[in-house]
Amino acid sequence: MSSTHSQPKPAAHPPIDLSSFAGGHPVGGGGWIERVNPADTTELVGRVEQVDRAGAVAAVTAAHTAFLSWRATPLEQRCAQLLAAADSVAASAEEFGPLLARELGKVVGDCRGEMGFAAACLRWCVEHAEEALADQIVDDDLGRLVVSRIPYGVVTAIVPWNAPLILSILKVAPALVTGNTIIVKPSPIAPLAVTAALSRVAEHLPPGVLSVVHGGPDVGETLVAHELVRKVAFTGGGVTAVAVGRAAAATITPMVLELGGNDPALVLDDVAFTDSMMERLIFGTFLTSGQVCMAAKRIYVPRARIDEFVGRYVEVAAELLVLGDPLDPTVTVGPMASPQQRQIVEDLVADAVSRGGVVHQLGTVAAGTDMARGWFLQPTLVSGVEHDAPIVQLEQFGPTVPVVGYESVADALVMANDSDLGLASSVWSDDEHRAFEVARSIEAGMTFINCHNRAGMSLRAPFGGVKQSGFGREFGMAGLSEYLQSHSLHAPAMARPGAAHAAANSYPGQ
Ligand code: NAD
């Protein structure tokens, strides 16, 4: 990533150098990725060494060798090692939280939270592993059936940049506790903290059980298409998912795909626009500068209440949203992660204005913020647009949100479901029963009630998409099950020694 500012200033933190690691040791050979600070693009945060295609193959081979003994390791021992890893990653929050903030632009409290989440996710998976792995046994007059649950083998995890450790551990924890081994390929946009934190996890595991390799699309596709890779877990955009799907098809490799969303928030006519309600919706939109798959990305409000809504939204956001350096603990909105993504958002807002949209600036800028040094963009709410505007139709993935009026709940549902995507969504009502009823009609993998985004997540609640937002689930028992396949062991009664010869025309199971 090249710098966009011409006057370097002395770096407060020396740049960090990290390597990919596989088979228990550092690997490289594919050149270096450099990452600058999105809040101050004159600062080189660090570099990470990539692998080439041969390095990717070597990582798969090492992961396969490790699998042969890891799957045979008693569950109790695997769990003990993963619990020790959870303690280590939790203890790394002070060290790697600020590093993540500096490479990604996400506010530092949320970055420390990624390490806390990683520890909690590891512990949750350990706690539920025995249940996920338990045999299902039926022994009756039809015979004896044992459905055992077995790991796949080597898993490749490909993750995006916006929550790099959270989105990695959601694959690493369930895959490892169930006996698989895993290779994580992070995004070049946030490669550093995830590598450092996962190396803390790997220190507690046998070599090759957990590897992290960096590289371009060729490395990613090698990690997907290799015949020893038995499962692919991908989180990212739809265009990349098609390339990953093509590569996986070559070896009939099953996938979990967690893709983009254009999440509708349906505000019903009975809601009081209290500070608390507005705060939940505003943070549901602007966490990580709106660069979150499950952020509220279009808000539908009864047409008769739009002016009231906009007034309250702007008023409460003025108190909550502070744009600036993500290391400043008073800042709640950092810069964007790339100038390209900022341009996409600016273009969508400009297009909305050309259609008669009205842009409402939200929040304040922290004192001392040099907007020209980073990829900053002040949050905005856009009113006066209709459902067919690109800012409503497309996943903006940045700090702006359109508000659209509706006449009836039925109309609002038609607009909410008028999308190829179906990741998350929300319904807002002071009548929770009514909200749940409306929520049933939304085409999405997750509908939050009276909240949106991170606040609505739970380790026990399966999360994923419908339609082109992907398939498969993370979180909960469904997320653990993604890394297990069934193996049926069956002795039908008629085949048991001493059993009477089965009638030739009997139907299995009757
Ligand atoms: P992206 O699709 O550009 O990249 C995702 C990953 O794929 C990166 O690691 C990238 O290096 C890798 N990659 C790129 N080309 C590849 C190829 N040919 N083969 C294999 N790997 C390849 O996505 P992004 O810009 O990093 O992330 C933003 C997108 O991710 C948004 O659409 C967002 O909604 C989505 N997302 C979804 C979830 C979810 O849980 N559903 C969570 C976060 C982000």
Residues whose N, C-alpha, C, O or C-beta is under 5 A from the ligand:
A	BS01	NAD	I158 V159 P160 W161 K185 P186 S187 P188 G215 P217 G220 E221 T235 G236 G237 T240 A243 E258 L259 G260 G261 C293
